[in-house]
Amino acid sequence: ISFACEWLVRFGALRRKLDAFKDGWFILDSLLVLSDVLDILILGAFMDSDDSRANGNTSLLRLVRLLRLFKMARMMRLFRAVPELMILVQGMVAALRSV
């Protein structure tokens, strides 16, 4: 859900919405958000089914989850490149704990 919110904010911030499809990272993020939504909607149907063929199709969903891990790794690379950003996030987490 957090990636979907991030996607909505990024898409809403664009002046020309068609520019979103020219940015490779935005396209990757769009695919990951779409996979999240499909994962939530479809995974329940696969897991409720006792059919072995349906359980075999979950390997595709595992690949999608691997792509989400790639996005998280990209965020961690950003935190390493800009250590001040990590300090800012840690401060926000500490502030949330006090609320």
ABEGO torsion letter per residue (X at the ends): XAAAAAAAAAAAABABAAAAAABAAAAAAAAAAAAAAAAAAAAAAAAABABAAAAAAAAAAAAAAAAAAAAAAAAAAAAAABAAAAAAAAAAAAAAAAX
